[in-house]
Amino acid sequence: MRKYFISILIITLLSPAFSYAELKTEYHINKNFDIIPNDKNANKKVILITIDDGPSKYSKDMVNTLLRHNAKAIFFINGIHNKNYPNNITFEANSGFIIGNHTWDHLNLKKEKNIEKIKKEIVNNTNLISKLTGSDPIFFRPPYGVNTQYVKDLIKKNNMISMNWSGSAKDWGKNTKNEKIFMNNVLTNLHPGEILLIHEHEWTAKYLDKLLTMLENKGYEFVDPHKITN
């Protein structure tokens, strides 16, 4: 077994696609919610895939598609869905993906005035993620992309990085069941350093392979979110 892993390492290091610079490159998130390499000489034509509102019956298919492309991603989950898909969060984490906090029930944090309810939405989701993955969540995404100062302070206190997005397939719209509309939505604002928002929808799972292939053909590399720093 040891010889096997050494062989795999040697093959990886000698691969033409392997980049020592990429191996050590770390990233940060700017005020526009783009991913920026800390090394100014590193490749900037990168994209971070983020997937919201799971777990769902499409989780495993999406994980397997991402793995085929060697594409890392963050799955921002809502704990309320876990009762229907109790094995999927663990499956995502065990497959090498980061699980992000997206609140328990997709609560609009800006509209909610009950501070205790807001806190419960975030803390309960953190506790679930910690229980299922063995690690506290690193990233937090507010539902609908809206936030408050109280939430920002709470997230910072709990050592999470707040992450919005800078591009989207807008796949919450039913018209994105149409593949052309789905892809055009991504292309409209596609840019280096983009944090791309998609969801665990049936049509998104269906188009994910074509989406990743399109991004690869345009020369984009997929950021490993483990390399994102504060």
C-alpha positions, -999 to 999 in steps of 0.1 A, spaced: 0 0 0 29 24 8 44 17 -26 11 25 -42 8 59 -26 45 67 -34 38 58 -70 7 80 -72 27 109 -57 55 105 -83 30 104 -111 14 135 -98 46 154 -95 57 144 -130 24 152 -146 25 181 -171 -6 195 -155 11 196 -121 21 231 -109 43 237 -78 31 272 -77 -6 261 -76 3 236 -49 14 263 -25 -9 291 -37 -33 305 -11 -62 329 -17 -82 355 0 -116 370 -7 -118 407 -16 -147 432 -10 -163 422 -43 -163 386 -33 -137 375 -58 -110 349 -51 -76 366 -52 -43 347 -50 -20 359 -22 9 356 -46 6 383 -72 24 361 -97 1 332 -94 -26 322 -119 -55 346 -116 -78 328 -140 -94 307 -114 -130 301 -102 -145 288 -70 -176 266 -72 -201 270 -44 -233 250 -42 -262 261 -20 -294 247 -3 -285 210 1 -283 183 10 -307 169 -16 -312 138 -37 -288 153 -62 -259 157 -38 -241 125 -46 -245 129 -84 -230 164 -81 -201 152 -60 -193 125 -85 -194 150 -114 -171 173 -95 -147 145 -88 -145 135 -124 -133 170 -132 -110 172 -101 -130 203 -91 -133 213 -55 -163 231 -42 -181 243 -10 -215 228 -3 -234 254 17 -261 233 35 -293 240 54 -296 216 83 -334 212 79 -328 191 48 -306 166 66 -336 146 79 -346 137 44 -310 130 32 -292 119 64 -261 105 47 -253 131 21 -235 157 42 -211 131 54 -207 118 19 -198 153 6 -173 158 34 -157 123 31 -153 130 -7 -131 159 1 -155 188 -1 -159 216 25 -194 220 41 -204 256 47 -230 270 70 -261 285 52 -283 286 83 -307 259 94 -338 269 75 -326 294 49 -338 323 71 -337 358 57 -313 373 84 -320 409 74 -358 406 78 -357 386 111 -357 409 142 -355 381 168 -318 380 177 -321 346 195 -338 331 164 -310 343 142 -284 329 166 -302 296 168 -303 293 130 -266 297 127 -254 278 158 -277 248 152 -264 245 117 -228 247 129 -235 220 155 -249 197 129 -220 202 105 -195 196 134 -213 164 144 -214 150 109 -180 160 96 -159 162 128 -150 198 121 -166 232 126 -176 250 94 -150 275 80 -174 294 57 -207 310 62 -231 322 35 -262 343 44 -294 332 26 -303 356 -3 -268 372 1 -282 396 27 -265 403 61 -265 425 92 -238 438 114 -250 415 142 -246 384 119 -212 396 107 -200 400 143 -214 366 152 -197 349 122 -164 365 131 -168 354 168 -173 318 156 -142 319 134 -160 316 101 -153 335 69 -184 352 54 -187 344 17 -212 359 -8 -208 354 -46 -197 374 -77 -213 353 -104 -243 330 -106 -262 306 -129 -294 322 -114 -306 286 -113 -334 295 -88 -353 307 -118 -374 280 -135 -363 293 -169 -328 279 -162 -342 245 -168 -334 255 -203 -297 247 -208 -290 277 -230 -303 301 -204 -285 283 -176 -251 285 -195 -257 321 -207 -263 332 -171 -229 319 -161 -212 334 -192 -227 368 -187 -205 377 -157 -178 351 -160 -145 366 -149 -112 355 -133 -115 351 -95 -152 345 -96 -171 328 -68 -198 310 -87 -232 303 -71 -252 273 -81 -278 252 -63 -287 216 -57 -314 216 -83 -323 188 -107 -314 209 -138 -282 221 -122 -271 186 -115 -280 177 -151 -259 206 -166 -230 205 -141 -207 183 -163 -212 206 -193 -207 237 -171 -174 224 -157 -162 213 -192 -171 248 -205 -151 265 -177 -121 242 -184 -122 249 -221 -121 286 -213 -89 280 -194 -102 283 -158 -88 263 -129 -109 254 -99 -98 268 -66 -95 244 -36 -114 262 -8 -91 246 17 -65 272 5 -86 302 13 -73 323 42 -88 352 61 
